[in-house]
Amino acid sequence: MVALIQLPGTSATSNSLIIIDELGRGTSTYDGCSIAWAIAEYLVKDLKSFALFATHFHEITSIATKFPEVQNLHVSAVVTKDTLTPLYQVKKGPCDKSYGIHCARIAKFPADVLKEAEEHQRKLEFANGMKYINDFEFSLKRKAIDDGDELIANILKKIQKIDETKMSDEEILSEMENLRSEQLSTGNLFLKGLLENTD
C-alpha cells in the first residue's frame, strides 16, 4: 500500500524511468487489479514515461492490444513435475502459465490442499471465460466479456418482463431454462462459463 500512497505525490515526468513491482498487493484481488490497471494506463496515456511494470494481474497485459507502445515481456522457466527452474531469459509476450500451485507442490503442500486449489483455479478460470493466453487471444476474450455483459443486460430485461402473477412456478422455471438455453446458443465464452457453472 505504500506504493499507492506515494504515487499521487510523485514528481515523475515523461523523461522519468518508472519501475513498479507488484502494485496492488495488500488489497483485494479486484481492487488491486483495478488500481494497477488504471495506473498502467495513466503511465501510458498521461505521463508518457518509460516504465517497467511487473505484475501478477494477467488481465492487465491486455492493454498492449490498446496501446501499441506497450510491450508485454516475461521471464521463461523450465517446469518439471518436481522442479521449477527460472532461465533468466526475457521473452516477448505475457507469461502463458501461473506457477503458484506448482510452487506449492514443490514446497510439499498436502495433496488434498493442492487438489482443492487446482479445482478452484479451474472453476475461476472457466467462470471468467479466460486462461493464461497470448495478447491476441486475450483481446478476443476481452471482447467475449464485453459482449457477455451486453447479453446479461438483455437477459435481465427479459426476466423483468416475466409476469409472475400470471404464471405457475413450473412455467417460470421453464421460461428461465429457455432463456438460459437461448443465451448458451450464442456461443459467448464468458456467458457460457457463468451459466454452465450454475448446473
Number of C-alpha atoms within 10 A of each C-alpha: 11 10 13 15 9 9 11 9 8 8 7 14 14 14 10 13 11 14 10 13 12 15 23 23 18 11 12 10 11 11 13 19 22 16 14 22 20 12 17 21 17 13 18 17 11 11 15 15 17 17 16 15 17 14 18 15 17 17 19 18 25 22 20 17 15 11 12 8 11 17 15 20 16 15 14 16 15 9 12 9 8 11 13 14 10 11 10 10 9 11 12 11 16 21 20 14 10 12 13 9 16 19 14 15 18 12 11 11 13 10 11 9 13 16 13 11 15 14 12 12 14 13 15 16 14 18 19 17 20 20 19 15 18 15 20 12 14 20 18 13 21 17 15 19 19 13 16 22 14 12 16 14 12 13 16 11 11 13 15 10 8 13 9 12 7 9 12 10 11 9 12 16 12 12 16 16 12 12 15 16 13 12 19 17 10 12 12 18 21 22 24 21 19 18 15 12 12 7 5
